[in-house]
């Protein structure tokens, strides 16, 4: 019998994700820098960010694997306490293998959030797979879970909350903020 989403989430010790279409709405903005050259930037969701820090508090590592190189994504990952930041990698399998070796984790203990075809190869190799609401149909088809929220608008928060609930941390977190469950 296949495990349900809650059981899969309860095993997660590392949450990996793509950037564009997962941490962002996939839009890229080119703005002029101080020297007049164009700089690419993107927008990130604040509620996603705090939930990534909560994962860090509870010892759940996070990381990104992106095909694009973006100083904005690197800065965001640092702000959110990511353990792994890999950019400029369209071929994601060698990066996944490197991360698994470094983290000393079984693939079953890893979750991955993706939205596009380049994410499928990683999703086929980890224990818990999530597609964002805005993901390609091919990605949604193989995911254990499709978020109700799109990338850049709370999809990461949705997954982080699920993991924290599945691991029994949610009630403690609510108490910390004096929120009644």
LOFI-408096 format. One record per residue: residue number from 1; residue in three letters; x, y, z of N, C-alpha, C in turn. Coordinates in Angstrom, 2 decimals, padded with zeros to 5 digits. Each point is the difference from the previous one (the first is absolute). Layout:
N
{pt NUM, 'ALA', {X, Y, Z}, {X, Y, Z}, {X, Y, Z}};
...
REM end
This chain:
181
{pt 1, 'UNK', {000.83, -001.19, 000.00}, {-000.83, 001.19, 000.00}, {000.88, 001.26, 000.00}};
{pt 2, 'UNK', {-000.31, 000.95, -000.83}, {000.78, 001.23, -000.09}, {-000.23, 000.86, 001.23}};
{pt 3, 'UNK', {001.05, 000.70, 000.41}, {-000.12, 000.90, 001.14}, {-000.78, 001.25, -000.39}};
{pt 4, 'UNK', {-000.69, 000.57, 000.97}, {-000.71, 001.24, -000.30}, {000.95, 001.19, 000.12}};
{pt 5, 'UNK', {-000.47, 001.16, -000.40}, {000.82, 001.21, -000.03}, {000.52, 000.35, 001.39}};
{pt 6, 'UNK', {-000.83, -000.16, 001.02}, {000.40, 000.32, 001.37}, {001.17, -000.90, 000.44}};
{pt 7, 'UNK', {-000.09, -001.28, -000.31}, {001.09, -000.93, 000.35}, {001.28, 000.35, -000.75}};
{pt 8, 'UNK', {-000.11, 000.31, -001.29}, {001.17, 000.37, -000.78}, {000.64, 001.27, 000.56}};
{pt 9, 'UNK', {-000.82, 000.97, 000.35}, {000.51, 001.27, 000.56}, {000.67, -000.21, 001.35}};
{pt 10, 'UNK', {-000.48, -000.96, 000.77}, {000.58, -000.24, 001.33}, {001.43, -000.52, -000.07}};
{pt 11, 'UNK', {000.41, -000.55, -001.13}, {001.35, -000.54, -000.16}, {001.02, 001.05, -000.45}};
{pt 12, 'UNK', {-000.48, 001.17, -000.42}, {000.86, 000.99, -000.64}, {001.01, 000.61, 000.98}};
{pt 13, 'UNK', {001.27, -000.08, -000.39}, {001.09, 000.64, 000.75}, {000.68, 001.08, -000.84}};
{pt 14, 'UNK', {-000.35, 000.03, -001.31}, {000.56, 000.99, -000.92}, {-001.05, 000.35, -001.04}};
{pt 15, 'UNK', {-000.28, 001.29, -000.15}, {-000.93, 000.48, -001.01}, {000.80, 000.76, -001.06}};
{pt 16, 'UNK', {000.00, -000.56, -001.21}, {000.66, 000.65, -001.13}, {-001.06, 000.58, -000.92}};
{pt 17, 'UNK', {000.39, 001.00, -000.78}, {-000.96, 000.61, -000.91}, {000.69, 000.70, -001.15}};
{pt 18, 'UNK', {-000.77, 000.20, -001.04}, {000.39, 000.86, -001.12}, {-000.26, 001.43, 000.47}};
{pt 19, 'UNK', {000.41, 000.98, -000.80}, {-000.23, 001.39, 000.36}, {-001.14, 000.60, -000.81}};
{pt 20, 'UNK', {000.21, 000.18, -001.30}, {-000.99, 000.67, -000.85}, {-001.23, -000.88, -000.18}};
{pt 21, 'UNK', {-001.15, 000.50, 000.43}, {-001.24, -000.76, -000.07}, {-000.30, -000.74, 001.29}};
{pt 22, 'UNK', {000.96, 000.01, 000.95}, {-000.20, -000.64, 001.31}, {000.14, 001.06, 001.10}};
{pt 23, 'UNK', {001.21, 000.56, 000.12}, {000.21, 001.08, 000.96}, {-000.51, 001.34, -000.56}};
{pt 24, 'UNK', {-000.16, 000.05, -001.32}, {-000.48, 001.21, -000.67}, {-001.17, -000.34, -000.90}};
{pt 25, 'UNK', {-000.60, 001.02, -000.57}, {-001.10, -000.22, -000.95}, {000.52, -000.28, -001.41}};
{pt 26, 'UNK', {001.28, -000.20, -000.15}, {000.69, -000.33, -001.25}, {000.25, 001.22, -000.89}};
{pt 27, 'UNK', {-000.40, 001.17, 000.46}, {000.27, 001.21, -000.78}, {001.41, 000.50, 000.33}};
{pt 28, 'UNK', {000.70, 000.44, -001.03}, {001.34, 000.55, 000.15}, {-000.06, 001.48, -000.37}};
{pt 29, 'UNK', {000.56, 000.84, 000.85}, {-000.03, 001.44, -000.24}, {001.42, 000.50, -000.25}};
{pt 30, 'UNK', {000.18, 000.70, -001.12}, {001.29, 000.61, -000.31}, {-000.10, 001.48, 000.30}};
{pt 31, 'UNK', {000.83, 000.45, 000.93}, {000.02, 001.41, 000.40}, {001.42, 000.53, -000.14}};
{pt 32, 'UNK', {000.14, 001.30, -000.28}, {001.35, 000.55, -000.14}, {000.70, 000.10, 001.35}};
{pt 33, 'UNK', {001.24, -000.43, 000.03}, {000.83, 000.12, 001.20}, {000.65, 001.37, 000.04}};
{pt 34, 'UNK', {000.78, 000.28, 001.03}, {000.65, 001.31, 000.14}, {000.90, 000.36, -001.18}};
{pt 35, 'UNK', {000.55, -001.04, -000.65}, {000.90, 000.25, -001.13}, {-000.74, 000.05, -001.34}};
{pt 36, 'UNK', {-001.34, -000.12, 000.04}, {-000.79, 000.05, -001.21}, {-000.22, -001.35, -000.64}};
{pt 37, 'UNK', {000.75, -001.03, 000.42}, {-000.19, -001.35, -000.54}, {-001.23, -000.62, 000.65}};
{pt 38, 'UNK', {-000.64, -000.87, -000.76}, {-001.23, -000.63, 000.50}, {000.33, -001.07, 001.05}};
{pt 39, 'UNK', {-000.81, -000.04, 001.04}, {000.12, -000.99, 001.06}, {-001.33, -000.74, 000.07}};
{pt 40, 'UNK', {000.08, -001.33, 000.10}, {-001.22, -000.79, 000.14}, {-000.37, -000.09, 001.48}};
{pt 41, 'UNK', {-001.27, 000.18, 000.29}, {-000.48, -000.18, 001.36}, {-001.34, -000.72, -000.03}};
{pt 42, 'UNK', {-000.49, -000.38, 001.15}, {-001.26, -000.74, 000.11}, {-000.60, 000.27, 001.36}};
{pt 43, 'UNK', {-001.27, -000.30, 000.14}, {-000.70, 000.22, 001.27}, {-000.20, -001.31, 000.75}};
{pt 44, 'UNK', {000.07, 000.09, 001.32}, {-000.16, -001.17, 000.87}, {-001.12, 000.26, 001.01}};
{pt 45, 'UNK', {-000.64, -001.05, 000.45}, {-001.11, 000.09, 000.93}, {000.52, 000.01, 001.45}};
{pt 46, 'UNK', {-000.40, 001.01, 000.77}, {000.45, 000.13, 001.38}, {-000.46, -001.17, 000.87}};
{pt 47, 'UNK', {-001.22, -000.49, -000.22}, {-000.49, -001.12, 000.81}, {000.75, -001.29, -000.33}};
{pt 48, 'UNK', {000.41, -000.17, -001.24}, {000.88, -001.13, -000.34}, {001.28, 000.12, 000.82}};
{pt 49, 'UNK', {000.54, 001.20, 000.04}, {001.29, 000.23, 000.66}, {-000.01, -000.35, 001.48}};
{pt 50, 'UNK', {-001.00, 000.45, 000.73}, {-000.04, -000.30, 001.43}, {-000.16, -001.50, 000.23}};
{pt 51, 'UNK', {-000.77, -000.66, -000.86}, {-000.20, -001.44, 000.19}, {001.30, -000.78, -000.26}};
{pt 52, 'UNK', {000.83, 000.50, -000.90}, {001.30, -000.64, -000.24}, {000.90, 000.16, 001.22}};
{pt 53, 'UNK', {-000.09, 001.13, 000.66}, {000.77, 000.19, 001.24}, {-000.51, -000.92, 001.11}};
{pt 54, 'UNK', {-001.32, -000.21, 000.04}, {-000.54, -000.94, 001.00}, {000.56, -001.40, -000.21}};
{pt 55, 'UNK', {000.06, -000.43, -001.27}, {000.59, -001.32, -000.27}, {001.42, -000.06, 000.56}};
{pt 56, 'UNK', {000.76, 001.05, -000.21}, {001.38, 000.08, 000.50}, {000.02, -000.15, 001.53}};
{pt 57, 'UNK', {-000.93, 000.67, 000.69}, {-000.07, -000.10, 001.47}, {-000.15, -001.44, 000.46}};
{pt 58, 'UNK', {-000.75, -000.78, -000.78}, {-000.28, -001.39, 000.39}, {000.96, -001.01, -000.63}};
{pt 59, 'UNK', {001.11, 000.50, -000.53}, {001.04, -000.88, -000.52}, {-000.29, -000.61, -001.35}};
{pt 60, 'UNK', {-000.97, 000.54, -000.72}, {-000.31, -000.49, -001.34}, {000.75, 000.90, -000.98}};
{pt 61, 'UNK', {000.95, -000.60, -000.69}, {000.82, 000.78, -000.93}, {-000.77, 000.35, -001.26}};
{pt 62, 'UNK', {000.45, 001.07, -000.66}, {-000.62, 000.43, -001.24}, {001.08, 000.28, -001.04}};
{pt 63, 'UNK', {-000.42, -000.04, -001.26}, {000.95, 000.28, -001.07}, {-000.70, 000.28, -001.30}};
{pt 64, 'UNK', {000.74, 000.63, -000.90}, {-000.54, 000.27, -001.33}, {000.94, -000.53, -001.07}};
{pt 65, 'UNK', {-000.60, -000.44, -001.09}, {000.72, -000.41, -001.20}, {-000.67, 000.70, -001.16}};
{pt 66, 'UNK', {000.70, 000.94, -000.61}, {-000.60, 000.81, -001.05}, {000.86, 000.01, -001.26}};
{pt 67, 'UNK', {-000.65, 000.03, -001.12}, {000.71, 000.09, -001.28}, {000.54, 001.40, -000.26}};
{pt 68, 'UNK', {-000.61, 000.99, 000.61}, {000.42, 001.39, -000.20}, {000.95, 000.43, 001.11}};
{pt 69, 'UNK', {000.79, 001.00, -000.27}, {000.86, 000.61, 001.01}, {-000.58, 001.36, 000.32}};
{pt 70, 'UNK', {-000.31, 000.21, 001.27}, {-000.65, 001.24, 000.42}, {000.53, 000.44, 001.35}};
{pt 71, 'UNK', {000.62, 001.18, 000.06}, {000.42, 000.53, 001.31}, {-001.19, 000.17, 000.95}};
{pt 72, 'UNK', {-001.18, 000.34, -000.55}, {-001.19, 000.16, 000.84}, {-000.37, -001.33, 000.66}};
{pt 73, 'UNK', {000.06, -001.09, -000.76}, {-000.34, -001.32, 000.56}, {001.03, -000.41, 001.05}};
{pt 74, 'UNK', {001.26, 000.28, -000.24}, {001.04, -000.34, 000.97}, {-000.20, 000.77, 001.30}};
{pt 75, 'UNK', {-000.29, 001.29, -000.11}, {-000.23, 000.81, 001.19}, {-001.22, -000.49, 000.77}};
{pt 76, 'UNK', {-001.07, -000.34, -000.72}, {-001.21, -000.50, 000.65}, {000.28, -001.32, 000.72}};
{pt 77, 'UNK', {000.74, -000.88, -000.64}, {000.34, -001.28, 000.61}, {000.81, 000.20, 001.29}};
{pt 78, 'UNK', {000.92, 000.94, -000.03}, {000.79, 000.29, 001.21}, {-000.89, 000.56, 001.10}};
{pt 79, 'UNK', {-000.91, 000.92, -000.35}, {-000.92, 000.57, 000.99}, {-000.86, -001.09, 000.64}};
{pt 80, 'UNK', {-000.37, -001.00, -000.79}, {-000.87, -001.08, 000.47}, {000.77, -001.19, 000.56}};
{pt 81, 'UNK', {001.31, 000.17, 000.20}, {000.85, -001.01, 000.66}, {000.12, -001.31, -000.77}};
{pt 82, 'UNK', {000.07, 000.08, -001.34}, {000.15, -001.20, -000.80}, {001.37, -000.64, 000.25}};
{pt 83, 'UNK', {000.03, -001.31, 000.06}, {001.25, -000.74, 000.14}, {000.68, -000.22, -001.34}};
{pt 84, 'UNK', {-000.80, -000.07, -001.07}, {000.54, -000.31, -001.33}, {-000.52, 001.00, -001.02}};
{pt 85, 'UNK', {000.93, 000.62, -000.73}, {-000.35, 000.97, -001.04}, {000.79, -000.37, -001.25}};
{pt 86, 'UNK', {-000.70, -000.54, -000.98}, {000.62, -000.38, -001.27}, {-000.74, 000.70, -001.13}};
{pt 87, 'UNK', {000.71, 000.84, -000.73}, {-000.58, 000.72, -001.12}, {000.78, -000.28, -001.28}};
{pt 88, 'UNK', {-000.65, 000.19, -001.14}, {000.65, -000.22, -001.28}, {000.09, -001.47, -000.36}};
{pt 89, 'UNK', {-000.91, -000.81, 000.53}, {000.05, -001.45, -000.23}, {-001.31, -000.49, -000.60}};
{pt 90, 'UNK', {-000.03, -000.18, -001.31}, {-001.18, -000.58, -000.65}, {000.01, -001.50, 000.20}};
{pt 91, 'UNK', {001.20, -000.60, 000.06}, {000.14, -001.43, 000.30}, {000.02, -000.14, 001.51}};
{pt 92, 'UNK', {-001.11, -000.40, 000.57}, {-000.15, 000.04, 001.45}, {000.37, -001.29, 000.73}};
{pt 93, 'UNK', {000.10, -001.13, -000.70}, {000.29, -001.28, 000.67}, {001.36, 000.02, 000.70}};
{pt 94, 'UNK', {001.09, 000.44, -000.65}, {001.28, 000.03, 000.71}, {-000.03, 000.89, 001.25}};
{pt 95, 'UNK', {-000.76, 001.08, -000.06}, {-000.12, 000.89, 001.16}, {-000.75, -000.71, 001.12}};
{pt 96, 'UNK', {-001.09, -000.66, -000.34}, {-000.75, -000.76, 001.00}, {000.91, -001.03, 000.67}};
{pt 97, 'UNK', {000.77, -000.72, -000.79}, {000.90, -001.03, 000.55}, {001.04, 000.62, 000.93}};
{pt 98, 'UNK', {000.52, 001.16, -000.37}, {000.97, 000.71, 000.83}, {-000.63, 000.42, 001.33}};
{pt 99, 'UNK', {-001.21, 000.54, -000.07}, {-000.71, 000.43, 001.22}, {-000.30, -001.19, 000.90}};
{pt 100, 'UNK', {-000.49, -001.10, -000.58}, {-000.31, -001.20, 000.80}, {001.25, -000.52, 000.71}};
{pt 101, 'UNK', {001.13, -000.01, -000.71}, {001.25, -000.47, 000.61}, {000.43, 000.92, 001.13}};
{pt 102, 'UNK', {-000.08, 001.32, -000.23}, {000.41, 000.95, 001.03}, {-000.91, -000.06, 001.22}};
{pt 103, 'UNK', {-001.30, -000.08, -000.23}, {-000.98, -000.01, 001.10}, {-000.10, -001.37, 000.66}};
{pt 104, 'UNK', {000.57, -001.02, -000.63}, {-000.06, -001.38, 000.50}, {-001.45, -000.43, 000.24}};
{pt 105, 'UNK', {-000.81, 000.23, -001.04}, {-001.42, -000.34, 000.09}, {-000.38, -001.03, -001.05}};
{pt 106, 'UNK', {-001.00, -000.78, 000.32}, {-000.61, -000.91, -000.95}, {-000.95, 000.83, -000.86}};
{pt 107, 'UNK', {-000.13, -000.29, -001.28}, {-000.93, 000.77, -000.84}, {-001.43, 000.04, 000.56}};
{pt 108, 'UNK', {-000.40, -001.02, 000.75}, {-001.34, -000.04, 000.59}, {-000.21, 001.12, 001.02}};
{pt 109, 'UNK', {001.09, 000.60, 000.50}, {-000.08, 001.06, 001.00}, {000.02, 001.39, -000.62}};
{pt 110, 'UNK', {-000.09, 000.04, -001.33}, {000.09, 001.26, -000.73}, {-001.31, 000.29, -000.73}};
{pt 111, 'UNK', {-000.42, 001.26, 000.09}, {-001.15, 000.49, -000.76}, {000.52, 000.97, -001.04}};
{pt 112, 'UNK', {-000.74, 000.11, -001.10}, {000.37, 000.94, -001.06}, {-001.25, 000.67, -000.54}};
{pt 113, 'UNK', {000.07, 001.34, -000.14}, {-001.09, 000.76, -000.59}, {000.45, 000.47, -001.38}};
{pt 114, 'UNK', {-000.79, -000.33, -001.02}, {000.35, 000.41, -001.35}, {-001.21, 000.48, -000.78}};
{pt 115, 'UNK', {000.29, 000.57, -001.18}, {-001.08, 000.50, -000.84}, {000.19, -000.29, -001.48}};
{pt 116, 'UNK', {001.21, -000.40, -000.41}, {000.25, -000.14, -001.43}, {000.71, -001.31, -000.31}};
{pt 117, 'UNK', {000.15, -000.28, -001.27}, {000.54, -001.29, -000.45}, {001.37, -000.32, 000.57}};
{pt 118, 'UNK', {000.85, 001.02, 000.18}, {001.35, -000.25, 000.53}, {-000.04, -000.52, 001.43}};
{pt 119, 'UNK', {-001.13, 000.13, 000.68}, {-000.13, -000.46, 001.38}, {-000.37, -001.48, 000.11}};
{pt 120, 'UNK', {-000.56, -000.56, -001.05}, {-000.51, -001.37, 000.05}, {001.09, -001.00, 000.36}};
{pt 121, 'UNK', {001.21, 000.17, -000.54}, {001.07, -000.97, 000.28}, {000.33, -000.05, 001.49}};
{pt 122, 'UNK', {-000.05, 001.14, 000.69}, {000.24, 000.01, 001.44}, {-001.20, -000.62, 000.72}};
{pt 123, 'UNK', {-001.19, 000.37, -000.44}, {-001.21, -000.51, 000.64}, {-000.08, -001.53, -000.06}};
{pt 124, 'UNK', {000.53, -000.58, -001.03}, {-000.02, -001.47, -000.13}, {000.99, -000.68, 000.95}};
{pt 125, 'UNK', {000.84, 000.79, 000.67}, {001.07, -000.57, 000.82}, {-000.10, 000.33, 001.48}};
{pt 126, 'UNK', {-001.08, 000.67, 000.43}, {-000.14, 000.35, 001.41}, {-001.29, -000.60, 000.56}};
{pt 127, 'UNK', {-000.14, 000.08, 001.33}, {-001.12, -000.66, 000.67}, {-001.33, 000.70, -000.04}};
{pt 128, 'UNK', {000.02, 001.33, -000.06}, {-001.25, 000.76, 000.03}, {000.08, 001.10, -001.04}};
{pt 129, 'UNK', {-000.93, -000.02, -000.96}, {000.05, 000.93, -001.12}, {-001.23, 000.91, -000.02}};
{pt 130, 'UNK', {000.28, 001.27, -000.26}, {-001.06, 001.01, -000.01}, {000.09, 000.81, -001.28}};
{pt 131, 'UNK', {-001.14, 000.23, -000.62}, {-000.10, 000.90, -001.15}, {-000.79, 001.22, 000.46}};
{pt 132, 'UNK', {000.41, 001.16, -000.46}, {-000.75, 001.22, 000.32}, {-001.26, 000.04, -000.85}};
{pt 133, 'UNK', {-000.97, 000.80, 000.42}, {-001.27, 000.13, -000.73}, {000.22, 000.45, -001.44}};
{pt 134, 'UNK', {001.06, 000.76, -000.23}, {000.33, 000.51, -001.34}, {000.94, -000.92, -000.79}};
{pt 135, 'UNK', {000.25, -001.19, 000.51}, {000.94, -000.93, -000.66}, {-000.56, -000.53, -001.32}};
{pt 136, 'UNK', {000.90, -000.46, -000.84}, {-000.36, -000.66, -001.25}, {-000.81, -001.26, 000.32}};
{pt 137, 'UNK', {-000.93, -000.37, -000.85}, {-000.81, -001.21, 000.24}, {000.85, -001.25, 000.18}};
{pt 138, 'UNK', {001.11, -000.09, -000.72}, {000.88, -001.17, 000.11}, {000.61, -000.12, 001.39}};
{pt 139, 'UNK', {000.24, 001.13, 000.64}, {000.57, 000.02, 001.35}, {-001.07, -000.36, 001.02}};
{pt 140, 'UNK', {-001.18, 000.57, -000.16}, {-001.11, -000.30, 000.91}, {-000.33, -001.50, -000.03}};
{pt 141, 'UNK', {000.12, -000.59, -001.15}, {-000.36, -001.41, -000.18}, {000.84, -000.93, 000.88}};
{pt 142, 'UNK', {001.27, 000.33, 000.24}, {000.86, -000.89, 000.78}, {000.16, 000.41, 001.46}};
{pt 143, 'UNK', {-000.60, 001.15, 000.39}, {000.15, 000.51, 001.36}, {-000.90, -000.74, 000.99}};
{pt 144, 'UNK', {000.49, -000.16, 001.22}, {-000.83, -000.53, 001.08}, {-001.04, 001.03, 000.42}};
{pt 145, 'UNK', {000.34, 001.29, -000.17}, {-000.87, 001.08, 000.42}, {000.11, 001.15, -001.00}};
{pt 146, 'UNK', {-001.12, 000.62, -000.31}, {-000.02, 001.24, -000.78}, {-000.52, 001.07, 000.95}};
{pt 147, 'UNK', {000.77, 001.06, 000.19}, {-000.41, 001.05, 000.92}, {-001.23, 000.73, -000.52}};
{pt 148, 'UNK', {-000.75, 000.58, 000.90}, {-001.15, 000.82, -000.41}, {000.46, 001.39, -000.42}};
{pt 149, 'UNK', {001.17, 000.41, 000.49}, {000.56, 001.31, -000.30}, {001.06, -000.11, -001.10}};
{pt 150, 'UNK', {000.11, 001.02, -000.85}, {001.07, -000.03, -001.01}, {001.35, 000.42, 000.58}};
{pt 151, 'UNK', {001.05, -000.28, -000.75}, {001.34, 000.42, 000.39}, {000.06, 001.50, 000.17}};
{pt 152, 'UNK', {000.75, 000.45, 001.02}, {000.14, 001.42, 000.27}, {-001.18, 000.60, 000.72}};
{pt 153, 'UNK', {-001.01, -000.82, 000.30}, {-001.22, 000.48, 000.67}, {-000.45, -000.95, 001.10}};
{pt 154, 'UNK', {000.94, -000.59, 000.70}, {-000.35, -000.85, 001.14}, {000.13, -001.49, -000.20}};
{pt 155, 'UNK', {000.46, -000.46, -001.16}, {000.16, -001.44, -000.22}, {001.03, -000.60, 000.96}};
{pt 156, 'UNK', {001.11, 000.69, 000.19}, {001.04, -000.50, 000.90}, {-000.51, -000.02, 001.43}};
{pt 157, 'UNK', {-000.74, 001.01, 000.39}, {-000.58, 000.07, 001.35}, {-000.92, -001.19, 000.23}};
{pt 158, 'UNK', {-000.80, -000.31, -000.99}, {-000.93, -001.13, 000.09}, {000.76, -001.30, 000.30}};
{pt 159, 'UNK', {001.10, -000.21, -000.69}, {000.80, -001.21, 000.18}, {000.70, 000.02, 001.36}};
{pt 160, 'UNK', {000.57, 001.14, 000.37}, {000.68, 000.10, 001.30}, {-000.97, -000.28, 001.14}};
{pt 161, 'UNK', {-001.21, 000.57, -000.07}, {-000.99, -000.27, 001.05}, {-000.36, -001.47, 000.06}};
{pt 162, 'UNK', {-000.17, -000.62, -001.15}, {-000.32, -001.43, -000.04}, {001.09, -000.82, 000.69}};
{pt 163, 'UNK', {001.25, 000.31, -000.31}, {001.13, -000.72, 000.61}, {000.02, 000.23, 001.51}};
{pt 164, 'UNK', {-000.15, 001.24, 000.42}, {000.01, 000.30, 001.44}, {-001.15, -000.69, 000.73}};
{pt 165, 'UNK', {-001.16, -000.04, -000.61}, {-001.15, -000.70, 000.60}, {000.26, -001.51, 000.06}};
{pt 166, 'UNK', {000.51, -000.55, -001.09}, {000.25, -001.45, -000.07}, {001.06, -000.44, 001.02}};
{pt 167, 'UNK', {000.91, 000.89, 000.32}, {001.06, -000.31, 000.97}, {-000.39, 000.37, 001.43}};
{pt 168, 'UNK', {-001.21, 000.53, 000.18}, {-000.48, 000.32, 001.33}, {000.50, 001.31, 000.58}};
{pt 169, 'UNK', {000.49, 000.91, -000.83}, {000.54, 001.28, 000.48}, {-000.99, 001.16, -000.07}};
{pt 170, 'UNK', {-001.09, -000.16, -000.70}, {-000.89, 001.12, -000.28}, {-000.61, 000.60, 001.26}};
{pt 171, 'UNK', {-000.48, -000.86, 000.91}, {-000.61, 000.49, 001.23}, {000.96, 000.83, 000.82}};
{pt 172, 'UNK', {001.24, -000.45, 000.09}, {001.03, 000.73, 000.74}, {000.26, 001.36, -000.65}};
{pt 173, 'UNK', {000.03, 000.03, -001.32}, {000.23, 001.24, -000.73}, {-001.15, 000.99, 000.25}};
{pt 174, 'UNK', {-001.23, -000.51, -000.04}, {-001.16, 000.87, 000.27}, {000.07, 000.58, 001.41}};
{pt 175, 'UNK', {000.39, -000.84, 000.97}, {000.13, 000.47, 001.38}, {001.03, 001.12, 000.10}};
{pt 176, 'UNK', {001.11, -000.16, -000.70}, {001.07, 001.01, 000.01}, {-000.54, 001.36, -000.41}};
{pt 177, 'UNK', {-000.93, 000.01, -000.96}, {-000.57, 001.26, -000.48}, {-001.34, 000.34, 000.66}};
{pt 178, 'UNK', {-000.32, -000.76, 001.07}, {-001.22, 000.22, 000.76}, {-001.25, -000.08, -000.87}};
{pt 179, 'UNK', {000.02, -000.99, -000.90}, {-001.14, -000.24, -000.88}, {-000.68, -001.27, 000.48}};
{pt 180, 'UNK', {-001.32, 000.06, 000.13}, {-000.74, -001.19, 000.41}, {-000.27, -000.89, -001.20}};
{pt 181, 'UNK', {000.18, -001.31, 000.21}, {-000.22, -000.93, -001.12}, {-001.44, -000.40, -000.13}};
REM end
